[in-house]
């Protein structure tokens, strides 16, 4: 089975589900969707990185004669 055949089968399945009047199928799909939402919401969010004792104490100074090309900035 190639990717196109698989995508066609998925599209047929989705079409069948969306046009279904079978209440058992609809309830099962709602349960699956709710279960997926619960699992996704329980995933841990990445924590923000702490800077520690240096937080807010660093500075950068650019003098008037400072120049940088677009290539050095990575803009090209």
Secondary structure as GFF3:
##gff-version 3
##sequence-region A 1 76
A	DSSP	alpha_helix	3	18	.	.	.	ID=ss1
A	DSSP	alpha_helix	23	42	.	.	.	ID=ss2
A	DSSP	three_ten_helix	52	54	.	.	.	ID=ss3
A	DSSP	alpha_helix	70	73	.	.	.	ID=ss4
###
